[in-house]
Amino acid sequence: MSATAVIVAVWTYMATGSFWEAFAWTIVTLLVLQVGYFVLVVRLIFGRAHHAATSQDPVDAVPPLHRDGVWF
């Protein structure tokens, strides 16, 4: 994400010569990347929950949400 932001900032600055335009495009890029990341994580979580709810296996495939006492 940082590398993408730097590339967009430098590329936009070289194309336009405006620091503020490069800054604005960098902020837009960071927002799009963050929203996309959030949507994908939510999709993974709800997809896993949906799969576990519709599964016919008698064993619960979803692990518990608490720690098992193992510390690394």
A tleap script that builds the chain and sets N, CA, C and O, in Angstrom:
source leaprc.protein.ff14SB
mol = sequence {
  NMET SER ALA THR ALA VAL ILE VAL ALA VAL
  TRP THR TYR MET ALA THR GLY SER PHE TRP
  GLU ALA PHE ALA TRP THR ILE VAL THR LEU
  LEU VAL LEU GLN VAL GLY TYR PHE VAL LEU
  VAL VAL ARG LEU ILE PHE GLY ARG ALA HIE
  HIE ALA ALA THR SER GLN ASP PRO VAL ASP
  ALA VAL PRO PRO LEU HIE ARG ASP GLY VAL
  TRP CPHE
}
set mol.1.N position { 0.833 -1.180 0.000 }
set mol.1.CA position { 0.000 0.000 0.000 }
set mol.1.C position { 0.881 1.247 0.000 }
set mol.1.O position { 0.602 2.218 -0.704 }
set mol.2.N position { 1.938 1.209 0.791 }
set mol.2.CA position { 2.844 2.356 0.834 }
set mol.2.C position { 3.560 2.546 -0.498 }
set mol.2.O position { 3.709 3.666 -0.985 }
set mol.3.N position { 4.000 1.435 -1.075 }
set mol.3.CA position { 4.690 1.520 -2.361 }
set mol.3.C position { 3.757 2.071 -3.435 }
set mol.3.O position { 4.169 2.886 -4.259 }
set mol.4.N position { 2.516 1.632 -3.429 }
set mol.4.CA position { 1.545 2.126 -4.399 }
set mol.4.C position { 1.311 3.620 -4.208 }
set mol.4.O position { 1.226 4.364 -5.185 }
set mol.5.N position { 1.208 4.059 -2.968 }
set mol.5.CA position { 0.995 5.482 -2.689 }
set mol.5.C position { 2.178 6.321 -3.173 }
set mol.5.O position { 1.994 7.389 -3.758 }
set mol.6.N position { 3.379 5.834 -2.928 }
set mol.6.CA position { 4.568 6.573 -3.372 }
set mol.6.C position { 4.628 6.634 -4.891 }
set mol.6.O position { 4.933 7.681 -5.461 }
set mol.7.N position { 4.340 5.524 -5.542 }
set mol.7.CA position { 4.368 5.492 -7.011 }
set mol.7.C position { 3.334 6.460 -7.586 }
set mol.7.O position { 3.635 7.207 -8.516 }
set mol.8.N position { 2.125 6.450 -7.039 }
set mol.8.CA position { 1.079 7.355 -7.519 }
set mol.8.C position { 1.469 8.809 -7.271 }
set mol.8.O position { 1.251 9.665 -8.128 }
set mol.9.N position { 2.042 9.091 -6.109 }
set mol.9.CA position { 2.437 10.468 -5.795 }
set mol.9.C position { 3.510 10.965 -6.758 }
set mol.9.O position { 3.405 12.068 -7.295 }
set mol.10.N position { 4.533 10.158 -6.975 }
set mol.10.CA position { 5.624 10.570 -7.862 }
set mol.10.C position { 5.139 10.678 -9.301 }
set mol.10.O position { 5.466 11.635 -10.003 }
set mol.11.N position { 4.370 9.710 -9.730 }
set mol.11.CA position { 3.867 9.695 -11.115 }
set mol.11.C position { 2.980 10.916 -11.373 }
set mol.11.O position { 3.126 11.587 -12.395 }
set mol.12.N position { 2.064 11.201 -10.450 }
set mol.12.CA position { 1.167 12.338 -10.622 }
set mol.12.C position { 1.938 13.655 -10.587 }
set mol.12.O position { 1.646 14.569 -11.359 }
set mol.13.N position { 2.914 13.752 -9.697 }
set mol.13.CA position { 3.702 14.978 -9.633 }
set mol.13.C position { 4.495 15.184 -10.919 }
set mol.13.O position { 4.591 16.306 -11.418 }
set mol.14.N position { 5.058 14.116 -11.452 }
set mol.14.CA position { 5.817 14.233 -12.696 }
set mol.14.C position { 4.901 14.571 -13.877 }
set mol.14.O position { 5.313 15.273 -14.801 }
set mol.15.N position { 3.672 14.077 -13.849 }
set mol.15.CA position { 2.738 14.325 -14.948 }
set mol.15.C position { 2.141 15.730 -14.895 }
set mol.15.O position { 1.927 16.356 -15.933 }
set mol.16.N position { 1.872 16.226 -13.681 }
set mol.16.CA position { 1.175 17.509 -13.559 }
set mol.16.C position { 2.075 18.645 -13.077 }
set mol.16.O position { 1.827 19.805 -13.406 }
set mol.17.N position { 3.097 18.336 -12.317 }
set mol.17.CA position { 3.951 19.369 -11.755 }
set mol.17.C position { 3.353 20.060 -10.546 }
set mol.17.O position { 3.917 21.032 -10.044 }
set mol.18.N position { 2.221 19.571 -10.076 }
set mol.18.CA position { 1.532 20.179 -8.937 }
set mol.18.C position { 1.625 19.268 -7.722 }
set mol.18.O position { 1.200 18.113 -7.760 }
set mol.19.N position { 2.184 19.803 -6.652 }
set mol.19.CA position { 2.273 19.037 -5.412 }
set mol.19.C position { 0.882 18.718 -4.873 }
set mol.19.O position { 0.625 17.593 -4.444 }
set mol.20.N position { -0.012 19.700 -4.894 }
set mol.20.CA position { -1.342 19.512 -4.320 }
set mol.20.C position { -2.178 18.508 -5.108 }
set mol.20.O position { -2.942 17.744 -4.517 }
set mol.21.N position { -2.044 18.499 -6.416 }
set mol.21.CA position { -2.770 17.510 -7.214 }
set mol.21.C position { -2.221 16.111 -6.952 }
set mol.21.O position { -2.980 15.147 -6.861 }
set mol.22.N position { -0.904 16.006 -6.832 }
set mol.22.CA position { -0.296 14.720 -6.507 }
set mol.22.C position { -0.745 14.251 -5.125 }
set mol.22.O position { -1.017 13.068 -4.922 }
set mol.23.N position { -0.820 15.178 -4.185 }
set mol.23.CA position { -1.279 14.850 -2.839 }
set mol.23.C position { -2.726 14.366 -2.853 }
set mol.23.O position { -3.062 13.387 -2.186 }
set mol.24.N position { -3.575 15.045 -3.605 }
set mol.24.CA position { -4.991 14.657 -3.686 }
set mol.24.C position { -5.149 13.275 -4.311 }
set mol.24.O position { -5.917 12.455 -3.808 }
set mol.25.N position { -4.431 13.008 -5.401 }
set mol.25.CA position { -4.524 11.699 -6.039 }
set mol.25.C position { -3.990 10.598 -5.131 }
set mol.25.O position { -4.498 9.476 -5.143 }
set mol.26.N position { -2.981 10.914 -4.355 }
set mol.26.CA position { -2.441 9.931 -3.412 }
set mol.26.C position { -3.459 9.607 -2.332 }
set mol.26.O position { -3.624 8.444 -1.966 }
set mol.27.N position { -4.144 10.619 -1.818 }
set mol.27.CA position { -5.186 10.386 -0.808 }
set mol.27.C position { -6.317 9.550 -1.395 }
set mol.27.O position { -6.807 8.631 -0.739 }
set mol.28.N position { -6.733 9.853 -2.610 }
set mol.28.CA position { -7.791 9.080 -3.269 }
set mol.28.C position { -7.350 7.626 -3.429 }
set mol.28.O position { -8.129 6.706 -3.181 }
set mol.29.N position { -6.112 7.424 -3.839 }
set mol.29.CA position { -5.590 6.070 -4.012 }
set mol.29.C position { -5.586 5.314 -2.687 }
set mol.29.O position { -5.984 4.150 -2.635 }
set mol.30.N position { -5.143 5.963 -1.629 }
set mol.30.CA position { -5.132 5.317 -0.319 }
set mol.30.C position { -6.538 4.960 0.151 }
set mol.30.O position { -6.745 3.895 0.733 }
set mol.31.N position { -7.496 5.836 -0.094 }
set mol.31.CA position { -8.889 5.544 0.288 }
set mol.31.C position { -9.446 4.360 -0.486 }
set mol.31.O position { -10.110 3.496 0.087 }
set mol.32.N position { -9.179 4.316 -1.785 }
set mol.32.CA position { -9.673 3.206 -2.609 }
set mol.32.C position { -9.048 1.883 -2.158 }
set mol.32.O position { -9.739 0.870 -2.058 }
set mol.33.N position { -7.750 1.895 -1.887 }
set mol.33.CA position { -7.090 0.674 -1.421 }
set mol.33.C position { -7.634 0.227 -0.065 }
set mol.33.O position { -7.849 -0.966 0.147 }
set mol.34.N position { -7.857 1.155 0.842 }
set mol.34.CA position { -8.357 0.803 2.170 }
set mol.34.C position { -9.785 0.270 2.105 }
set mol.34.O position { -10.107 -0.714 2.770 }
set mol.35.N position { -10.635 0.903 1.316 }
set mol.35.CA position { -12.017 0.421 1.176 }
set mol.35.C position { -12.029 -0.960 0.523 }
set mol.35.O position { -12.785 -1.836 0.943 }
set mol.36.N position { -11.206 -1.158 -0.490 }
set mol.36.CA position { -11.121 -2.467 -1.128 }
set mol.36.C position { -10.649 -3.538 -0.172 }
set mol.36.O position { -11.185 -4.646 -0.170 }
set mol.37.N position { -9.657 -3.230 0.641 }
set mol.37.CA position { -9.167 -4.179 1.639 }
set mol.37.C position { -10.269 -4.516 2.638 }
set mol.37.O position { -10.464 -5.686 2.970 }
set mol.38.N position { -10.990 -3.507 3.122 }
set mol.38.CA position { -12.074 -3.723 4.078 }
set mol.38.C position { -13.165 -4.612 3.486 }
set mol.38.O position { -13.655 -5.525 4.151 }
set mol.39.N position { -13.545 -4.344 2.230 }
set mol.39.CA position { -14.591 -5.139 1.575 }
set mol.39.C position { -14.151 -6.591 1.425 }
set mol.39.O position { -14.946 -7.501 1.660 }
set mol.40.N position { -12.905 -6.820 1.039 }
set mol.40.CA position { -12.425 -8.194 0.889 }
set mol.40.C position { -12.371 -8.941 2.222 }
set mol.40.O position { -12.700 -10.126 2.275 }
set mol.41.N position { -11.963 -8.270 3.292 }
set mol.41.CA position { -11.933 -8.922 4.603 }
set mol.41.C position { -13.345 -9.258 5.065 }
set mol.41.O position { -13.587 -10.353 5.573 }
set mol.42.N position { -14.274 -8.332 4.896 }
set mol.42.CA position { -15.668 -8.602 5.277 }
set mol.42.C position { -16.223 -9.758 4.451 }
set mol.42.O position { -16.947 -10.602 4.978 }
set mol.43.N position { -15.893 -9.804 3.174 }
set mol.43.CA position { -16.355 -10.899 2.315 }
set mol.43.C position { -15.795 -12.243 2.780 }
set mol.43.O position { -16.507 -13.247 2.779 }
set mol.44.N position { -14.527 -12.262 3.175 }
set mol.44.CA position { -13.940 -13.499 3.682 }
set mol.44.C position { -14.618 -13.952 4.969 }
set mol.44.O position { -14.890 -15.140 5.144 }
set mol.45.N position { -14.889 -13.019 5.865 }
set mol.45.CA position { -15.507 -13.371 7.144 }
set mol.45.C position { -16.926 -13.893 6.934 }
set mol.45.O position { -17.287 -14.943 7.465 }
set mol.46.N position { -17.731 -13.162 6.160 }
set mol.46.CA position { -19.109 -13.592 5.956 }
set mol.46.C position { -19.189 -14.835 5.072 }
set mol.46.O position { -20.095 -15.651 5.239 }
set mol.47.N position { -18.272 -14.985 4.153 }
set mol.47.CA position { -18.252 -16.201 3.335 }
set mol.47.C position { -17.957 -17.429 4.165 }
set mol.47.O position { -18.557 -18.484 3.957 }
set mol.48.N position { -17.032 -17.300 5.111 }
set mol.48.CA position { -16.701 -18.420 5.976 }
set mol.48.C position { -17.869 -18.753 6.902 }
set mol.48.O position { -18.177 -19.925 7.121 }
set mol.49.N position { -18.519 -17.722 7.444 }
set mol.49.CA position { -19.665 -17.948 8.327 }
set mol.49.C position { -20.819 -18.579 7.561 }
set mol.49.O position { -21.501 -19.464 8.078 }
set mol.50.N position { -21.040 -18.124 6.325 }
set mol.50.CA position { -22.116 -18.695 5.511 }
set mol.50.C position { -21.817 -20.155 5.179 }
set mol.50.O position { -22.710 -21.002 5.221 }
set mol.51.N position { -20.576 -20.442 4.855 }
set mol.51.CA position { -20.182 -21.814 4.536 }
set mol.51.C position { -20.365 -22.727 5.751 }
set mol.51.O position { -20.821 -23.862 5.614 }
set mol.52.N position { -20.009 -22.230 6.935 }
set mol.52.CA position { -20.151 -23.028 8.154 }
set mol.52.C position { -21.621 -23.236 8.504 }
set mol.52.O position { -21.995 -24.295 9.009 }
set mol.53.N position { -22.453 -22.235 8.239 }
set mol.53.CA position { -23.877 -22.341 8.577 }
set mol.53.C position { -24.608 -23.302 7.644 }
set mol.53.O position { -25.549 -23.975 8.066 }
set mol.54.N position { -24.192 -23.373 6.394 }
set mol.54.CA position { -24.872 -24.248 5.440 }
set mol.54.C position { -24.234 -25.622 5.337 }
set mol.54.O position { -24.730 -26.476 4.602 }
set mol.55.N position { -23.151 -25.851 6.053 }
set mol.55.CA position { -22.460 -27.133 5.991 }
set mol.55.C position { -23.286 -28.208 6.689 }
set mol.55.O position { -23.933 -27.942 7.702 }
set mol.56.N position { -23.263 -29.412 6.149 }
set mol.56.CA position { -23.991 -30.538 6.719 }
set mol.56.C position { -23.110 -31.398 7.619 }
set mol.56.O position { -23.575 -32.404 8.155 }
set mol.57.N position { -21.854 -31.018 7.791 }
set mol.57.CA position { -20.942 -31.784 8.639 }
set mol.57.C position { -21.375 -31.694 10.098 }
set mol.57.O position { -21.749 -30.618 10.568 }
set mol.58.N position { -21.329 -32.825 10.826 }
set mol.58.CA position { -21.688 -32.772 12.243 }
set mol.58.C position { -20.618 -32.073 13.087 }
set mol.58.O position { -20.894 -31.625 14.200 }
set mol.59.N position { -19.395 -31.983 12.552 }
set mol.59.CA position { -18.316 -31.319 13.274 }
set mol.59.C position { -18.303 -29.848 12.887 }
set mol.59.O position { -18.406 -29.510 11.707 }
set mol.60.N position { -18.177 -28.979 13.876 }
set mol.60.CA position { -18.150 -27.541 13.623 }
set mol.60.C position { -16.823 -27.171 12.973 }
set mol.60.O position { -15.764 -27.368 13.568 }
set mol.61.N position { -16.874 -26.640 11.764 }
set mol.61.CA position { -15.665 -26.307 11.017 }
set mol.61.C position { -15.073 -24.970 11.420 }
set mol.61.O position { -13.921 -24.684 11.092 }
set mol.62.N position { -15.829 -24.154 12.118 }
set mol.62.CA position { -15.345 -22.831 12.503 }
set mol.62.C position { -14.708 -22.939 13.889 }
set mol.62.O position { -15.365 -23.361 14.841 }
set mol.63.N position { -13.439 -22.560 14.008 }
set mol.63.CA position { -12.803 -22.633 15.332 }
set mol.63.C position { -13.384 -21.584 16.271 }
set mol.63.O position { -13.970 -20.600 15.820 }
set mol.64.N position { -13.224 -21.790 17.570 }
set mol.64.CA position { -13.758 -20.813 18.532 }
set mol.64.C position { -13.025 -19.482 18.414 }
set mol.64.O position { -11.909 -19.417 17.898 }
set mol.65.N position { -13.665 -18.428 18.898 }
set mol.65.CA position { -13.100 -17.099 18.808 }
set mol.65.C position { -12.266 -16.717 20.026 }
set mol.65.O position { -11.877 -15.557 20.162 }
set mol.66.N position { -11.987 -17.657 20.902 }
set mol.66.CA position { -11.172 -17.348 22.079 }
set mol.66.C position { -9.804 -18.004 21.945 }
set mol.66.O position { -9.605 -18.890 21.115 }
set mol.67.N position { -8.873 -17.559 22.768 }
set mol.67.CA position { -7.513 -18.110 22.734 }
set mol.67.C position { -7.513 -19.504 23.361 }
set mol.67.O position { -8.335 -19.829 24.218 }
set mol.68.N position { -6.560 -20.311 22.900 }
set mol.68.CA position { -6.430 -21.655 23.442 }
set mol.68.C position { -5.339 -21.745 24.511 }
set mol.68.O position { -5.034 -22.838 24.988 }
set mol.69.N position { -4.753 -20.614 24.889 }
set mol.69.CA position { -3.749 -20.596 25.943 }
set mol.69.C position { -2.317 -20.722 25.424 }
set mol.69.O position { -1.380 -20.683 26.222 }
set mol.70.N position { -2.122 -20.871 24.124 }
set mol.70.CA position { -0.788 -20.991 23.565 }
set mol.70.C position { -0.243 -19.600 23.315 }
set mol.70.O position { -0.899 -18.776 22.678 }
set mol.71.N position { 0.961 -19.336 23.815 }
set mol.71.CA position { 1.604 -18.043 23.632 }
set mol.71.C position { 2.890 -18.245 22.874 }
set mol.71.O position { 3.655 -19.160 23.178 }
set mol.72.N position { 3.136 -17.408 21.893 }
set mol.72.CA position { 4.375 -17.493 21.117 }
set mol.72.C position { 5.318 -16.417 21.535 }
set mol.72.O position { 6.421 -16.319 20.997 }
savepdb mol mol.pdb
quit
